[in-house]
């Protein structure tokens, strides 16, 4: 980038949400952003994410152009007098602007005048320099754990996560707190801990947030939600307009029409603050909805309809992925189906299976929804056998 004449500001180690906030709010100062992080399940690998001027991930077409230009070295080189400069930031101003904007988004009196208490596990991530101060400034009673950056603990994330889930459950339950939150290391994803100490699975976490949004919409007016094609749709909400589609290659003007963009893996973007995933804002927003609606998470989860939902992977060679798409499309003939993202086949009104070839590995991503576990397992085994027979043809 320097050889191409691009000036770079190094923000050091900060949550991705803070980087994206400053990128989106200062279009005259920044043209784009790049974020580096360790792969959670393989700490020997580094993930590099590029963001455009709207702080959204660049689309797949632009990503391919960048890769092609880089490996062919078909990018400009400037004269040595115009080489870009690296400026180091001390992060103070960036984090301060982010916290100030978040504080303005919430009414301090709401938290100051009620007795709300939460537990938060920072999980040794980059949010340690931002989130605890924000909770204190908002007058939210809190207990913070693992509030320091530690690369050694992050190198064995599975062990860290297992211990955090156990500890947070015990703490929230024993101290009778209103909720708990596990903030993942880079500030995008979170897990929600119920007031009874149970950590919600990803499916239930999404449905709980939608339930809170539905209660809010009943008083304030209908709300618009965007969910990926693989999200469960068996539960209906009276005051939410939910659209299901491909979770990729968004433009800012598309996202602005929704009140919430979410996935089924702990990612929530409340567009009243930002168009991108932000676990810190999401945690405070969820707590605000709990207080405003005067509900307990344990009461909400008891009201949820019980059904089967599965996310899994099946091994498939890269060379066979095109064939699998074709076979699933053939299998969908005569049935209700969609090819917006992969191939989704409805087996009846409520049961469906979705297959999306994995972009990065030799895997097929399978998503199954069914009215009960028996039916869901039957669907899985049926298509497992079909995929195996198709691969051997």
N, C-alpha and C positions, 0 to 999 in steps of 0.2 A: 504493500500500500504506500509506503514511503517513497519507493522508487517511481510510483505513478503520480507523485505530487500531492498525496492526501495527508492532511494533518490529523493526528490521532491524539485523543485525550484518554489517558489510562485511568479508569475509575477504580482500579485495584479490585479487591474482593467485596462485592456488594450483592444484595439480592437482585435477581434479574428484573423484578418488578420496579426497583428503584431506577435501574438503568433505563427501562422502557418508559417510566414516568417522565424522566428528564428528557428523553429523546422526543416523546410526543409533545411535551409542553414547551420545548425550545427549538422549534423547527428552523429558526434563523441561525442557531448555534451548531446544530448537528444535522448531517444529511442521512446518516445511517448508524446502525449499532451492531456490534459483534460481541457475543457472550460465550465464554469458555467455561466448561464444567466437566467434572469427572462423570463418566457413565456410572450410574448407581449400582448396577449389577456386575460391572467389570471395570474396576478402578484403574486398570492399565490403559483404558481407552478414554480419549477426550472427545467430548461433543462440542462442536462449534456451530453456533446458531447465528444467522444473519437476520437483522431486523431492518425494515425500510423506514422511511421518514415518519410513518404513522405508528411506529413501534410494533408493527405486525411482522410475523415471520415472512420472509420473501417467498413468493410462490414457486412451485416446482419448475416452471419454465425458466424463470430467472436463475434459479439455482443451477440448472443444467448449463445455462450460458456461462455462468461464472466458472464452473468446473472445466468446461471446454476451453475457455480463454486461459485459465490458469495452467492446465496441463500442456496446452499448445504454446504457452508463453506469448499469447497474442493480445497482450495488453500494453498500454503506452508506457514509455519511459521518458521522464522529463530530464531536462538539463540539470547538471549537478547543483546549479544555483537555485533550482526550484524544488529540490527534494523536500518531502514532507517532514514535519517535526513531531516529536512525541512530547506531550505535556502531561506531567503527572498530577493527578487530583488527590487531595487529601480526604475526599468523600464527604467532608463536613457539610458543605453547602448543598450537595445533591441530596443527602439524607435529610437535612433540615427542611428543604423545600417539599420533599415527599411527606414528611411527618406533618408539616403545617397544612398542606392541602388535605390530608386525611382528617386532621382535627376539625377543619372547617366543614368537612362533609357530614360530621356527626354532631349532634347537639350535646354539648358537655353536660347540660343539666339532666339529660336522660339517664346517664350513668351515675352522676353524682348524687341524685336524689333517690336512687333505689339500691337495695343491698344485693348487688350481683357479684359473684365471685367465680373465677375460672382458673383452671390450671393450664399451663402452656409448656410444651416440650419443644425447645428450639432445635433439638437434635444436632447440636454442635455446628449448625449451619450459619450462613451469612446474615440471617435475620437477627443475630444476637446483638448487633450494634444499633438496631432500629426499633424492633417491636417492643421490647420491655419498656423503653422510654415512652413510646407512643401510648401504651396501656396506662402508664402512670399519669401522663398528661391528660388522658381522657377520664381519669378518676375511676378506672375499672379495677376492682379488687382482683389481684392475681398472684399466682404462685408460679414461678418460672424455673424450669429445669434444663440442665445441659446447655447453659447459656454462655458458652464460650466456643470459639472455633477450634476444632481438633481434627486434624487430617488423619490421625491414627484411628480414631473411632469411626470416621467416615469410610475408611478403607475396608471395614467389615460392617457394612450397613445392615445386613440381614440380622446380625447379632444385636446391633444397636436398636433396630426397630422392634425386635422381639422383646427386649428388656424394657423399652419405652412403653410399649403397649401394656405390659403387665404392671409397670409402676404407675402409669397414668390411670389405669382402671382402678387400682387400689386407692389411690389418692382421691380421686373424684368421688368414689363411693364412700370412703371412710369419713371424709370431711364434708360430705353432702354439698358439693359445689354445684353450680348451675350447669356447667359444661366443661369440657376439656378440648384442647386442640393440639395436634401434632403437626408442627410446621416443618415440612420437608426441607433439606439443606439449602436449596437454591431459591426458596421463596415463591414457588409456583403452586405446589400441591399441598393439601392438608387432609388430615383425618379428623373426624369429629368423635369425641367421647361423650356418651350419653350420661345424664345425671345419675344413672344406676351403675355406672362404671364400665359398661360395655362399649367397646370401640366399634362404631358402625362399619359394616362392609361397604364397599363402594356403591353398590346398588342402593342400599338403604340410606346412605349419606345423601345421594342425589335426591331420592324421594322425600327425605326429610326437608331438604332445602326447598324443594318444589312445594311441599305442604305449607311451609312458612310463607312462601311467596303467594300461595293461593289465599291464605288467611289475610295477608296484607292487601291483596288485590280486591278482596271482598269489600274492603272499606275504602280503598283509594281508587278503584277502577281496574279494568282488565290489564294484564301484563303479558308481554310477548317474550317467548323463550325459544332459544335455538339449542337443539340437542343433536348429537351425531346419529347416523342411521342405526348404530348398534345399541343405542340407549333403549332401556325397557319402556314399553308404551301401554302396558296392561292396566296401569292405574290411571284413572281419569281425574282431571281437576276442573272444577266448575268455572273458575275465573282466570284460567291461563290459556293463552293461545300458543300451542307448542308446535314448532316446525322441526321436522327431522330431515337431515341432509348430510352432505359430505363435509367433514370437519377439516377443511384444508383450503388454501388459496383464497383467503378472504380479502375483501377490500373494506376500508374503513366505513364507507357509506353504507355497505351492506350490514355491518355489525351495529351501526348506530340505531337501527330500527328495532333492536331487541333490548329488553331490560336485563336479561341474563343469558350468557353463553356458557354452557357447562358440558362436561363429559361424564363418563362413568368411572373415572379414576381420580377423583378428588380435585379436579380443576374447575374453578369458578371465576367468571369474569362478570362483575356487576358493572354495567356500562354507565351508570350514573357517575362512576369515578374513572373507569378505564375500559378500554376495549380488549384488554389482554388479561391473562390469568394472574391473579395476585392473591396468595394465600393469606397475607396479613390483613388486607382489606376485607377479604371474604370472612375471616374469623370474626372481626368486629361487626360486620354487617349481619352475620347469622346471630350473634349475641343480641344485637339491637332488635332484630325481628322477634326473638324469644321474649324479650322484655316488653316490647310494644304490644305483642299479642297475648301476653300473660299466659304462656303455656310452658309445659315441661316437655323436654325431648322424649322422655319415657312414655308420656301420654300419646304423643304423636306417633311413635313407632308402633304402639299397640293397635292403633287404628289402621295401619297399613295393611293392604291385602297381601296375603301370603302367596307367593308363586315362585316358580323355578327360573333362574337366570344364570347362564354360564358363559364365561369367556375362557377360551382355551386355544391351543395351537396344535396342528398336526404337521408332521414333517412332510415336505414336498420339495423336490429338486427345482431349482430355478427354471430349468428347461421345460418343466411340466406345468408351470403356472398358467400359461396361456391355454393349455388343454383343459385344466381344471375350470377355468372361467367358461370355456365353451361347453363343458359337460354340465356345469351347474345351470347354464342358460337353457340347455336342452331339457334338463330335468324340470325346469320351471314352466315349460310349456303346458298350457291348460290350467295353470295355477296363478293366483295373484302373485306378482313379483315386482322387483325394482332393481335397476342396475345403476342407481345414482352413485353408489359407492360399493364396489364388489357386486355380488349377486345376493339378493334377499328374497327368500321364498316363504310365503305364508302357507302353512299346512292346514290351517283353519282360521277362524276369526281372530284368535288370540295367540296361537302357537306359530313361531317362525324360526328360521335359521338364516343366518347371514354369513357369507364367506368372503373375506377380503385377503388377497395374497399379500404377504408381508413384504414391505418395500426393501428391507435391509437383510433379511435372513431367509434360509430355505425352509420357510414355514407358511402354512395357511392359517389365518386367524379365523376362528369360528366363534360365532355368537348365537346363543340359543335362548329363546323365551318359551315357556310352557306354563300351563295352568298348575301343574304339580311336578314333583321330582320324578315320579314314575314315567310320566309322559315325556319329560325333558330328557331323561336317560335313554328312552327308546329312540328319540329323534337323533341323539348323539351317536348311538351305536349304529343306527341305520345309515347315517351319512359317513361314518367312519369306514364302514364296509364298502360303501359306494366309492369313496375316494381311493381306497386300496385297490378295488377292482379296476377303476379307471386308470390308475397308475400302471397297472400290469398289462393293459390292453396294447 
